[in-house]
Amino acid sequence: MINARAEGIASKPSFKKPLRFQRCIIPASAFFEWKGTPGTKVKYRIARKDGEFFGFGGLYETWRDPSDPSGSEQATCSIITTQPNALVAPIHNRMPVILLREDEERWLDPDMTEPEEIASLLRPYPADLLETSRV
């Protein structure tokens, strides 16, 4: 799965263990969303105003595909999404969880395993730190 909804993530069987023990940060310089209806959609780029990279809150998993005769291990990850902030809401009804710099170390802390504490980091990024542009 590419995305995981923050709401209820701690109770979803596919995300329960990764949320507690397999968190990662997915670096990005921007993300893109579409607004409109089919045939009239407009693409938007959303990035930090200062041009710096940011980190999406992510979960990773390693597994073996039973249908793969080689039995090779697969590494996958999902980006956690949340409600949009005031800037993104007019464009899309979801946005990726972007971690504040001061929260990144906590996000990766292997000793932080309580779902309630982890969930406190799954919030919309401050709208005043982002900007949008049509692509």
C-alpha atoms as an extended CHARMM CRD file, in Angstrom:
* protein
*
       135  EXT
         1         1  MET       CA              0.0000000000        0.0000000000        0.0000000000  PROA      1               0.0000000000
         2         2  ILE       CA              1.3660000000        3.3790000000       -0.9580000000  PROA      2               0.0000000000
         3         3  ASN       CA             -0.6040000000        5.3780000000        1.6240000000  PROA      3               0.0000000000
         4         4  ALA       CA             -1.8100000000        4.6740000000        5.1570000000  PROA      4               0.0000000000
         5         5  ARG       CA             -4.5100000000        6.8400000000        6.7390000000  PROA      5               0.0000000000
         6         6  ALA       CA             -3.4360000000        8.2250000000       10.1340000000  PROA      6               0.0000000000
         7         7  GLU       CA             -6.9550000000        7.9050000000       11.4730000000  PROA      7               0.0000000000
         8         8  GLY       CA             -7.2790000000        4.4290000000       12.9600000000  PROA      8               0.0000000000
         9         9  ILE       CA             -3.8150000000        3.3390000000       11.8270000000  PROA      9               0.0000000000
        10        10  ALA       CA             -2.9660000000        1.7820000000       15.2110000000  PROA      10              0.0000000000
        11        11  SER       CA             -5.8470000000       -0.6720000000       14.9030000000  PROA      11              0.0000000000
        12        12  LYS       CA             -5.3120000000       -1.7420000000       11.2780000000  PROA      12              0.0000000000
        13        13  PRO       CA             -3.7610000000       -5.2370000000       11.1460000000  PROA      13              0.0000000000
        14        14  SER       CA             -1.4610000000       -4.3330000000        8.2450000000  PROA      14              0.0000000000
        15        15  PHE       CA             -0.0560000000       -1.2650000000       10.0510000000  PROA      15              0.0000000000
        16        16  LYS       CA             -0.2530000000       -2.1200000000       13.7690000000  PROA      16              0.0000000000
        17        17  LYS       CA              3.2650000000       -3.6220000000       14.0570000000  PROA      17              0.0000000000
        18        18  PRO       CA              5.0250000000       -1.2340000000       11.6310000000  PROA      18              0.0000000000
        19        19  LEU       CA              3.5650000000        1.7830000000       13.4640000000  PROA      19              0.0000000000
        20        20  ARG       CA              5.1620000000        0.6160000000       16.7040000000  PROA      20              0.0000000000
        21        21  PHE       CA              8.4400000000       -0.8000000000       15.4130000000  PROA      21              0.0000000000
        22        22  GLN       CA              9.0940000000        0.0260000000       11.7460000000  PROA      22              0.0000000000
        23        23  ARG       CA              8.8270000000        3.7760000000       11.2370000000  PROA      23              0.0000000000
        24        24  CYS       CA             10.8810000000        5.5990000000        8.6430000000  PROA      24              0.0000000000
        25        25  ILE       CA             11.2680000000        9.0530000000        7.1540000000  PROA      25              0.0000000000
        26        26  ILE       CA             10.7990000000        9.4480000000        3.4200000000  PROA      26              0.0000000000
        27        27  PRO       CA             12.6530000000       12.5710000000        2.2300000000  PROA      27              0.0000000000
        28        28  ALA       CA             11.0520000000       14.8240000000       -0.3670000000  PROA      28              0.0000000000
        29        29  SER       CA             11.3470000000       18.3010000000       -1.7850000000  PROA      29              0.0000000000
        30        30  ALA       CA              7.6460000000       18.5300000000       -2.6860000000  PROA      30              0.0000000000
        31        31  PHE       CA              4.4910000000       16.5620000000       -3.2810000000  PROA      31              0.0000000000
        32        32  PHE       CA              1.8450000000       16.9150000000       -5.9700000000  PROA      32              0.0000000000
        33        33  GLU       CA             -1.9470000000       16.8960000000       -5.8780000000  PROA      33              0.0000000000
        34        34  TRP       CA             -4.6160000000       17.2610000000       -8.5340000000  PROA      34              0.0000000000
        35        35  LYS       CA             -7.6650000000       19.5060000000       -8.2320000000  PROA      35              0.0000000000
        36        36  GLY       CA            -10.7550000000       19.4530000000      -10.4060000000  PROA      36              0.0000000000
        37        37  THR       CA            -12.7880000000       16.9540000000      -12.3520000000  PROA      37              0.0000000000
        38        38  PRO       CA            -11.6520000000       14.5300000000      -15.0550000000  PROA      38              0.0000000000
        39        39  GLY       CA            -10.7120000000       16.5110000000      -18.1330000000  PROA      39              0.0000000000
        40        40  THR       CA            -10.2530000000       19.7400000000      -16.1890000000  PROA      40              0.0000000000
        41        41  LYS       CA             -7.7940000000       18.6890000000      -13.4920000000  PROA      41              0.0000000000
        42        42  VAL       CA             -5.0000000000       21.0520000000      -12.5180000000  PROA      42              0.0000000000
        43        43  LYS       CA             -1.7830000000       19.7560000000      -10.9480000000  PROA      43              0.0000000000
        44        44  TYR       CA             -0.3190000000       21.5420000000       -7.9150000000  PROA      44              0.0000000000
        45        45  ARG       CA              3.1320000000       21.3080000000       -6.3870000000  PROA      45              0.0000000000
        46        46  ILE       CA              3.2730000000       21.7360000000       -2.6150000000  PROA      46              0.0000000000
        47        47  ALA       CA              6.6490000000       22.4750000000       -1.0020000000  PROA      47              0.0000000000
        48        48  ARG       CA              8.2390000000       24.2790000000        1.9040000000  PROA      48              0.0000000000
        49        49  LYS       CA              8.4230000000       28.0640000000        1.4360000000  PROA      49              0.0000000000
        50        50  ASP       CA             12.1270000000       28.0270000000        2.2560000000  PROA      50              0.0000000000
        51        51  GLY       CA             12.8550000000       25.3780000000       -0.4090000000  PROA      51              0.0000000000
        52        52  GLU       CA             14.2560000000       22.9110000000        2.1360000000  PROA      52              0.0000000000
        53        53  PHE       CA             13.5970000000       19.1800000000        2.0410000000  PROA      53              0.0000000000
        54        54  PHE       CA             11.1040000000       17.6630000000        4.4600000000  PROA      54              0.0000000000
        55        55  GLY       CA             10.3780000000       14.1660000000        5.6950000000  PROA      55              0.0000000000
        56        56  PHE       CA              7.1320000000       12.2620000000        5.3080000000  PROA      56              0.0000000000
        57        57  GLY       CA              6.1700000000       10.0070000000        8.1940000000  PROA      57              0.0000000000
        58        58  GLY       CA              6.4210000000        6.5080000000        6.7980000000  PROA      58              0.0000000000
        59        59  LEU       CA              6.2180000000        2.8440000000        7.7120000000  PROA      59              0.0000000000
        60        60  TYR       CA              8.3170000000        0.0760000000        6.1940000000  PROA      60              0.0000000000
        61        61  GLU       CA              7.9340000000       -3.6570000000        5.9080000000  PROA      61              0.0000000000
        62        62  THR       CA             10.0300000000       -6.5080000000        4.5540000000  PROA      62              0.0000000000
        63        63  TRP       CA              8.3250000000       -9.6430000000        3.3100000000  PROA      63              0.0000000000
        64        64  ARG       CA              8.5750000000      -12.5600000000        0.9230000000  PROA      64              0.0000000000
        65        65  ASP       CA              6.1160000000      -12.9960000000       -1.9080000000  PROA      65              0.0000000000
        66        66  PRO       CA              4.8810000000      -16.6050000000       -1.7460000000  PROA      66              0.0000000000
        67        67  SER       CA              4.3300000000      -16.6060000000       -5.5200000000  PROA      67              0.0000000000
        68        68  ASP       CA              7.9720000000      -15.6170000000       -6.1870000000  PROA      68              0.0000000000
        69        69  PRO       CA              9.9520000000      -18.8340000000       -6.8010000000  PROA      69              0.0000000000
        70        70  SER       CA             13.2350000000      -17.0900000000       -5.9100000000  PROA      70              0.0000000000
        71        71  GLY       CA             11.9430000000      -16.3450000000       -2.4060000000  PROA      71              0.0000000000
        72        72  SER       CA             13.6660000000      -12.9820000000       -2.4740000000  PROA      72              0.0000000000
        73        73  GLU       CA             12.8890000000      -10.4830000000        0.2480000000  PROA      73              0.0000000000
        74        74  GLN       CA             10.8510000000       -7.4200000000       -0.7140000000  PROA      74              0.0000000000
        75        75  ALA       CA             11.2260000000       -4.0560000000        1.0080000000  PROA      75              0.0000000000
        76        76  THR       CA              8.2110000000       -1.7300000000        0.8590000000  PROA      76              0.0000000000
        77        77  CYS       CA              7.0750000000        1.4590000000        2.5160000000  PROA      77              0.0000000000
        78        78  SER       CA              3.9030000000        3.5040000000        2.9460000000  PROA      78              0.0000000000
        79        79  ILE       CA              3.4580000000        7.2370000000        3.4470000000  PROA      79              0.0000000000
        80        80  ILE       CA              1.0430000000        8.1410000000        6.2210000000  PROA      80              0.0000000000
        81        81  THR       CA             -1.6470000000       10.6440000000        5.2610000000  PROA      81              0.0000000000
        82        82  THR       CA             -3.7700000000       12.9220000000        7.4200000000  PROA      82              0.0000000000
        83        83  GLN       CA             -6.3860000000       15.6420000000        7.1500000000  PROA      83              0.0000000000
        84        84  PRO       CA             -5.2060000000       18.5680000000        5.0030000000  PROA      84              0.0000000000
        85        85  ASN       CA             -4.0880000000       21.8790000000        6.4590000000  PROA      85              0.0000000000
        86        86  ALA       CA             -5.7440000000       25.1450000000        5.3800000000  PROA      86              0.0000000000
        87        87  LEU       CA             -3.4330000000       25.5220000000        2.3590000000  PROA      87              0.0000000000
        88        88  VAL       CA             -3.9460000000       22.0100000000        0.9660000000  PROA      88              0.0000000000
        89        89  ALA       CA             -7.6700000000       21.6280000000        1.8010000000  PROA      89              0.0000000000
        90        90  PRO       CA             -8.9090000000       23.5940000000       -1.2490000000  PROA      90              0.0000000000
        91        91  ILE       CA             -6.8190000000       21.2850000000       -3.4680000000  PROA      91              0.0000000000
        92        92  HSD       CA             -7.2350000000       17.8400000000       -1.8860000000  PROA      92              0.0000000000
        93        93  ASN       CA             -8.9580000000       16.1450000000        1.0420000000  PROA      93              0.0000000000
        94        94  ARG       CA             -5.7690000000       14.4310000000        2.2980000000  PROA      94              0.0000000000
        95        95  MET       CA             -2.1020000000       15.3190000000        2.6700000000  PROA      95              0.0000000000
        96        96  PRO       CA              0.9830000000       13.3590000000        3.6650000000  PROA      96              0.0000000000
        97        97  VAL       CA              2.1590000000       13.5770000000        7.2540000000  PROA      97              0.0000000000
        98        98  ILE       CA              5.1770000000       15.8720000000        7.0890000000  PROA      98              0.0000000000
        99        99  LEU       CA              7.2170000000       15.6980000000       10.2590000000  PROA      99              0.0000000000
       100       100  LEU       CA              8.4400000000       18.8470000000       11.9280000000  PROA      100             0.0000000000
       101       101  ARG       CA             12.2470000000       18.8130000000       12.1240000000  PROA      101             0.0000000000
       102       102  GLU       CA             12.0770000000       18.7100000000       15.9280000000  PROA      102             0.0000000000
       103       103  ASP       CA              9.8600000000       15.5900000000       15.7450000000  PROA      103             0.0000000000
       104       104  GLU       CA             12.0020000000       13.5360000000       13.3630000000  PROA      104             0.0000000000
       105       105  GLU       CA             14.2420000000       12.0840000000       16.0760000000  PROA      105             0.0000000000
       106       106  ARG       CA             11.2120000000       11.1040000000       18.1590000000  PROA      106             0.0000000000
       107       107  TRP       CA              9.5830000000        9.5080000000       15.1070000000  PROA      107             0.0000000000
       108       108  LEU       CA             12.6130000000        7.2520000000       14.6440000000  PROA      108             0.0000000000
       109       109  ASP       CA             13.0660000000        6.5090000000       18.3680000000  PROA      109             0.0000000000
       110       110  PRO       CA             12.7560000000        2.7000000000       18.7540000000  PROA      110             0.0000000000
       111       111  ASP       CA             11.7690000000        3.1630000000       22.4050000000  PROA      111             0.0000000000
       112       112  MET       CA              8.6300000000        5.1140000000       21.4350000000  PROA      112             0.0000000000
       113       113  THR       CA              6.1540000000        2.2740000000       20.9190000000  PROA      113             0.0000000000
       114       114  GLU       CA              2.9300000000        3.5440000000       22.4970000000  PROA      114             0.0000000000
       115       115  PRO       CA              0.3630000000        4.1590000000       19.7300000000  PROA      115             0.0000000000
       116       116  GLU       CA             -1.0670000000        7.2550000000       21.4720000000  PROA      116             0.0000000000
       117       117  GLU       CA              2.3610000000        8.9150000000       21.6730000000  PROA      117             0.0000000000
       118       118  ILE       CA              3.1330000000        8.0270000000       18.0640000000  PROA      118             0.0000000000
       119       119  ALA       CA             -0.2800000000        9.2830000000       16.9070000000  PROA      119             0.0000000000
       120       120  SER       CA              0.4740000000       12.6960000000       18.4200000000  PROA      120             0.0000000000
       121       121  LEU       CA              2.9620000000       13.2300000000       15.5610000000  PROA      121             0.0000000000
       122       122  LEU       CA              0.4370000000       12.3660000000       12.8200000000  PROA      122             0.0000000000
       123       123  ARG       CA             -0.9380000000       15.8500000000       12.2570000000  PROA      123             0.0000000000
       124       124  PRO       CA             -1.1100000000       18.3040000000        9.3560000000  PROA      124             0.0000000000
       125       125  TYR       CA              2.0410000000       20.3170000000        8.7030000000  PROA      125             0.0000000000
       126       126  PRO       CA              1.6850000000       24.0590000000        9.4570000000  PROA      126             0.0000000000
       127       127  ALA       CA              0.1510000000       25.7440000000        6.4230000000  PROA      127             0.0000000000
       128       128  ASP       CA              2.2250000000       28.9010000000        6.8620000000  PROA      128             0.0000000000
       129       129  LEU       CA              5.4360000000       26.9200000000        6.1940000000  PROA      129             0.0000000000
       130       130  LEU       CA              4.2340000000       25.6210000000        2.8010000000  PROA      130             0.0000000000
       131       131  GLU       CA              3.4590000000       27.1320000000       -0.5780000000  PROA      131             0.0000000000
       132       132  THR       CA              1.5900000000       25.8660000000       -3.6280000000  PROA      132             0.0000000000
       133       133  SER       CA              2.1520000000       26.4510000000       -7.3050000000  PROA      133             0.0000000000
       134       134  ARG       CA              0.3380000000       25.2690000000      -10.4230000000  PROA      134             0.0000000000
       135       135  VAL       CA              2.3400000000       22.8880000000      -12.5500000000  PROA      135             0.0000000000
